[in-house]
Amino acid sequence: MVAPITECPVFATIRNDKRRAGRVGTGDSMSITMLGSAAAFALLWAMAFPVSGEPVSYEAAVAADRAEVTTASTTEGSDSGSAEDALTSEQLAHMQGDARWSASARLYHAGGGGATGNDSLGCRPIAMRTVAVDPRYIPRRTRLFIRETVGLRMADGTIHDGYWYASDIGGGIKGQKVDLYTGHGRGSMRQAMHLNVRTLTIADAGRFDGCPPSWDSTPSQSTQMASNAGTGSSVGVSD
């Protein structure tokens, strides 16, 4: 059995008021019918597309999007901003002194089609420390200070101090080029991606013995670095 169609109470009240006033005609009935259709459509639209809260303007939406992008850019791979305030006297000297080399940077990683095994010195590569060089341009076992990496926020939140170690070489590295080792997997390159294909300013911070130090250790200056005057190192000479 089909249930009878019940008129909306609002429109029934309007119709009854008009009848009591003796003013219900053909035009009035048509107006009420059109009003009912419009209200029904509005009701269906509200049910299909519910609105929560106040409407957001285009300008507000753009501002929120910009704020989100800005927040993301200040985390991994960005400069800390205040790192230079905490530099040692040695770091300040390297920042302000003359650069020994300039080189175009590339990034490389281990695993997932990247590098395998130890570096050319037989050492385990250290993420964000190991650098592959052309030994005819930058001698191996040179401790490098790369200005553009000072204050770089790395994946684990550590702030880079600018020191790198030339302990690897590569067949594709010729002349004024360096490869920065970022760690395991392609994702590790994200923290240094803004350095890719960028010309870096590199200062000579002396020589180091053994292998590049890990971030967990603090190498002593006497065992890890010798002054340029003591070693007589020069461009184009490799060990």
Sequence and secondary structure as in RCSB ss.txt:
>XXXX:A:sequence
MVAPITECPVFATIRNDKRRAGRVGTGDSMSITMLGSAAAFALLWAMAFPVSGEPVSYEAAVAADRAEVTTASTT
EGSDSGSAEDALTSEQLAHMQGDARWSASARLYHAGGGGATGNDSLGCRPIAMRTVAVDPRYIPRRTRLFIRETV
GLRMADGTIHDGYWYASDIGGGIKGQKVDLYTGHGRGSMRQAMHLNVRTLTIADAGRFDGCPPSWDSTPSQSTQM
ASNAGTGSSVGVSD
>XXXX:A:secstr
        HHHHHHHHHHHHTT   HHHHHHHHHHHHHHHHHHHHHHHS   SS   HHHHHHHHHHHHHHHHTS
TTSB SSGGGG  HHHHHHHHS  SEEEEEEEEEESTTSB S  TTS    TTTEEEE TTTS TTEEEEEGGGT
TBB TTS B  SEEEEEEE TT  SSEEEEEEEESGGGGGGGGGGTT EEEEEEEEE  SS   TTS   HHHH 
B HHHH   TT   
